[in-house]
Amino acid sequence: MRNRLLVAVCALLAGLATALMSAPAAQAAVACSVAYSKTWDSGGGFGANVTITNTGDALTSWRLTYTWPGNQRVTNGWSADWSQTGQNVTAASLSYNGSQASGAQWTIGFNGSYSGTNTNPTGFALNGVTCGGGGGPNPGQQALQVTPTSLSVPEGGSATYAVRLAVQPTSNVTVTSTAGTGDSDLTVTGGGSLTFTSANWNTPQNVTVSAAEDSDTTNGTRPITVASSGLTSVTVTATEADNDTGGGGPGHVDNPYAGATGYVNSDWSAKAAAEPGGSAVANTSTGVWIDRIAAIAGTGGAKGVRAHLDAALTQDAANGSAPLTIQFVIYNLPNRDCSALASNGELLISQNGLARYKSEYIDPIAEILADPKYAALRIVTVVEIDSLPNLVTNTNLAKCAEAQSSGAYVQGIQYALNKLHAIPNVYTYLDAAHHGWIGWSSNFGPTADLMASTARGTTAGYASVDGFITNTANYSALTEPYFTVSTTVNGTTVRQSKWLDWNDYVDELTFAQAFRNALVSKGFPSTIGMLIDTSRNGWGGAARPTGPSTSTNVDEFVNQSRVDRRIHAGNWCNQSGAGLGERPRPNPAPGLDAYVWIKPPGESDGASEQIDNDEGKGFDRMCDPTYTGNDRNGHNLTGALPNAPLSGHWFSAQFRQLLQNANPPVQ
């Protein structure tokens, strides 16, 4: 009996095991759509973006595959782990972008090569499921894509969310945004009715939500229903960021520089005034660099964050009715400046750097900035220079590759934006490099895409970014008065000169304005503003040309006509011959919030020789005037000044040169 029972139990268990093994495992339903677009094509090389929309269940990781119709090859890519075997291409998620919600949309991109015909690929598949058909409920079905679905709206100001469609429609689709029951001060003031066609269905269109000034201290909320006939509606929850804190703090304005005076950092001002003739510019507003954890409290006689803010309050009190703007540079990501050495930082990704960045750096800064006693100040934060652009151009370097694969740069910046944007009187500006770095089409579009995808991943989405800054601590001329990108010399375009090397921009102003337009096309609001750091890009003095060259040789023409007198546009460290540029002022040109001096003139870019230090700063040969260069500067001399101290330390010889070569001249 016992044996028969044992046999029966074993048979039952075996049958159960067989049933369990034969039952299909529960899996997420995968469905997707893909938009492929070339960003440039030179007839042998090209670049492209691939925008993926998840129309199925939420994903924890993803793997996009497709097959080339010809002999195209991916040479390098971004925002995914790219590989190619034969004609088959795979783009796999990275650690920071594997999780994608239902309805999420993200963009990846690459540069490639080919010969013959460059036909676009088709037949994309996500996790083995063909996009646009099969594998999930209602695959390829039309849906509304809305980013973000939680919106923080500053009282007295506005914020935006972006709307697009999941798949290409066969006829026009109208999408409406209607405010529901809630805080009546929150209203839809732009984009309440949008039309999508078969041509623009995948282009984000913005809806603007405004918050009227009121007298309460409540962060009211109001749901906004985004709807279209026959489609599932999406709810956006708008929350007012109230500015009535009891201290009379101002509202979050569109341009923090307009109508305001700038904070004068007495630490820098005293050094500038001590130099011959320096008193003429010593009262200029400059950026305060928080370049390590210790700088939050203050080090080596330099004031910390709270001390600067207290000094700003004193200046504001003597300023009459005008508000005061104070500028901080948030600059301490792990693996900071991964492609340089002179400005390396104290944190490493491999040594728990991202967690330390959040808890020991961003959190204490945000806590100080949020103190209600500072609510009347306009606090501008320049967020992590030289970071996101490195993920586009320099992932061949180990520290940059680690920053990309770990997601530390993107996650760190998103954390900083979330913390800083939550403070109503703080304004965030992301660094967008400069035209001599991002000006080529192969870099321009991918950088804008990365900025957009990073912002979309924050709590407030695009609204978490108030603007962008270019030329930070760099020397690119604001304008080139004697030629444009379309100038030709004896039938040859100046883009073919060795100096420009096919760059699409000849100066910083045209680049910044074009980059702003690209950002708006990616979904940022049309109110987004740019800053240009003009602290050291004046290029005056005897070497400055007074008119265009008469040479018929394109290289000679450009070299004799350009006001940027660097040996190579890739040179960046303590440049010989540089001068002070335009003085800080608001609204100097269309699309520009201000010209600013973020890099304080006279503070070194890096040491010209090895100097032991406890600041994490290495010796970069690009700061050595005897170095004959590398691939990034065409193997030219660096043009750096000799006898330079560590980055951020006072460099008297540099300041005196900048003053002497100022353009406009110092009066």
Secondary structure, 3 states (H helix, E strand, C coil): CHHHHHHHHHHHHHHHHHHHHHCCCCCCCCCEEEEEEEEEECCCEEEEEEEEEECCCCECCCEEEEECCCCCEEEEEECCEEEEECCEEEEECCCCCCCECCCCEEEEEEEEECCCCCCCCEEEEECCEECCCCCCCCCCCCCEEEECCEEEEECCCEEEEEEEECCCCCCCEEEEEEECCCCCCEEEEECCEEEECCCCCCCCEEEEEEECCCCCCCCCEEEEEEECCCCCCEEEEEEEECCCCCCCCCCCCCCCCCCCEECCCHHHHHHHHCCCCHHHCCCCCCCEEECCHHHHCCCCCCCCHHHHHHHHHHHHHCCCCCCEEEEEEECCCCCCCCCCCCCCCCCCHHHCHHHHHHHHHHHHHHHHHCCHHHCCCEEEEEECCCCHHHHHHCCCCHHHHHHHHHCHHHHHHHHHHHHHHCCCCEEEEEECCCHHHHCCHHHHHHHHHHHHHHHHCCCCHHHHCCEEEECCCCCCCCCCCCCCCCCEECCEEHHHCCCCCCCCCCCHHHHHHHHHHHHHHCCCCCCCEEEEECCCCCCCCCCCCCCCCCCCCHHHHHHHHCCCCCCCCCCCCCECCCCCCCCCEECCCCCEEEEECCCCCCECCCCCCCCCCCCCCCCCHHHCCCCCCCHHHCCCCCCECCCCCCCCCECHHHHHHHHHCCCCCCC
